[in-house]
Amino acid sequence: MATTKKVKTHKGHKKAQLKSFKVSKETAPFVSFRVTDQTVYWSILLILVLALALWILQIQININDMLNNIHYT
C-alpha cells in the first residue's frame, strides 16, 4: 500500500509591500567630544574611584610604616 503525501498550499499569504528608503540624518563623527549628562556622571564616578584608591593606598602606607616601626624596635 503506497501512501501519497498531500501538498498543502496557503492562499492567504500577502506579498510584502516595498517601502522606499529614507535619507538618514547626519550623525556626529565617532571621535567628536561633547559634554553631556553622561560625561558629567562618568567624571564624578572617576573622581570618586580615584579618591577611594588614594585613601586605601594611604591606609596601606600607614599600616606598613606601623609594622616597620614594630619590627625594628
VEXVEXKOL-535856 format. One record per residue (C-alpha): residue in one letter; chain; x negated, y, z. Coordinates in nm, 3 decimals, m for minus. Layout:
BEGIN
@resn:a, chain:A, px:X, py:Y, pz:Z
...
This chain:
BEGIN
@resn:m, chain:A, px:0.000, py:0.000, pz:0.000
@resn:a, chain:A, px:m0.161, py:0.317, pz:m0.112
@resn:t, chain:A, px:m0.061, py:0.642, pz:0.052
@resn:t, chain:A, px:m0.080, py:0.975, pz:m0.116
@resn:k, chain:A, px:m0.154, py:1.299, pz:0.058
@resn:k, chain:A, px:0.075, py:1.590, pz:0.003
@resn:v, chain:A, px:m0.094, py:1.919, pz:m0.059
@resn:k, chain:A, px:0.075, py:2.198, pz:0.131
@resn:t, chain:A, px:0.090, py:2.535, pz:m0.036
@resn:h, chain:A, px:0.153, py:2.853, pz:0.155
@resn:k, chain:A, px:0.356, py:3.103, pz:m0.035
@resn:g, chain:A, px:0.370, py:3.356, pz:0.246
@resn:h, chain:A, px:0.015, py:3.493, pz:0.202
@resn:k, chain:A, px:m0.012, py:3.857, pz:0.109
@resn:k, chain:A, px:m0.304, py:3.999, pz:m0.078
@resn:a, chain:A, px:m0.533, py:4.221, pz:0.128
@resn:q, chain:A, px:m0.492, py:4.582, pz:0.037
@resn:l, chain:A, px:m0.806, py:4.761, pz:m0.064
@resn:k, chain:A, px:m0.895, py:5.078, pz:0.122
@resn:s, chain:A, px:m1.118, py:5.344, pz:m0.019
@resn:f, chain:A, px:m1.445, py:5.427, pz:0.152
@resn:k, chain:A, px:m1.465, py:5.747, pz:0.350
@resn:v, chain:A, px:m1.772, py:5.965, pz:0.372
@resn:s, chain:A, px:m1.915, py:5.937, pz:0.721
@resn:k, chain:A, px:m2.014, py:6.236, pz:0.929
@resn:e, chain:A, px:m2.378, py:6.336, pz:0.957
@resn:t, chain:A, px:m2.539, py:6.169, pz:1.257
@resn:a, chain:A, px:m2.816, py:6.315, pz:1.466
@resn:p, chain:A, px:m3.166, py:6.183, pz:1.397
@resn:f, chain:A, px:m3.275, py:5.897, pz:1.621
@resn:v, chain:A, px:m3.568, py:6.086, pz:1.775
@resn:s, chain:A, px:m3.379, py:6.409, pz:1.845
@resn:f, chain:A, px:m3.373, py:6.548, pz:2.201
@resn:r, chain:A, px:m3.053, py:6.679, pz:2.354
@resn:v, chain:A, px:m2.982, py:6.739, pz:2.722
@resn:t, chain:A, px:m2.661, py:6.556, pz:2.806
@resn:d, chain:A, px:m2.496, py:6.432, pz:3.124
@resn:q, chain:A, px:m2.680, py:6.101, pz:3.090
@resn:t, chain:A, px:m3.013, py:6.284, pz:3.065
@resn:v, chain:A, px:m2.941, py:6.454, pz:3.398
@resn:y, chain:A, px:m2.829, py:6.127, pz:3.561
@resn:w, chain:A, px:m3.139, py:5.937, pz:3.444
@resn:s, chain:A, px:m3.365, py:6.223, pz:3.556
@resn:i, chain:A, px:m3.213, py:6.220, pz:3.907
@resn:l, chain:A, px:m3.246, py:5.841, pz:3.921
@resn:l, chain:A, px:m3.610, py:5.864, pz:3.810
@resn:i, chain:A, px:m3.688, py:6.119, pz:4.083
@resn:l, chain:A, px:m3.520, py:5.902, pz:4.348
@resn:v, chain:A, px:m3.708, py:5.589, pz:4.241
@resn:l, chain:A, px:m4.043, py:5.770, pz:4.235
@resn:a, chain:A, px:m3.976, py:5.925, pz:4.578
@resn:l, chain:A, px:m3.888, py:5.582, pz:4.719
@resn:a, chain:A, px:m4.204, py:5.429, pz:4.568
@resn:l, chain:A, px:m4.424, py:5.705, pz:4.715
@resn:w, chain:A, px:m4.257, py:5.665, pz:5.056
@resn:i, chain:A, px:m4.318, py:5.289, pz:5.056
@resn:l, chain:A, px:m4.679, py:5.348, pz:4.945
@resn:q, chain:A, px:m4.731, py:5.593, pz:5.232
@resn:i, chain:A, px:m4.590, py:5.341, pz:5.481
@resn:q, chain:A, px:m4.824, py:5.071, pz:5.345
@resn:i, chain:A, px:m5.125, py:5.303, pz:5.374
@resn:n, chain:A, px:m5.032, py:5.388, pz:5.736
@resn:i, chain:A, px:m4.995, py:5.019, pz:5.825
@resn:n, chain:A, px:m5.326, py:4.937, pz:5.656
@resn:d, chain:A, px:m5.504, py:5.216, pz:5.847
@resn:m, chain:A, px:m5.349, py:5.099, pz:6.174
@resn:l, chain:A, px:m5.460, py:4.739, pz:6.113
@resn:n, chain:A, px:m5.811, py:4.855, pz:6.020
@resn:n, chain:A, px:m5.832, py:5.053, pz:6.345
@resn:i, chain:A, px:m5.723, py:4.749, pz:6.545
@resn:h, chain:A, px:m5.967, py:4.522, pz:6.363
@resn:y, chain:A, px:m6.274, py:4.746, pz:6.402
@resn:t, chain:A, px:m6.221, py:4.849, pz:6.766
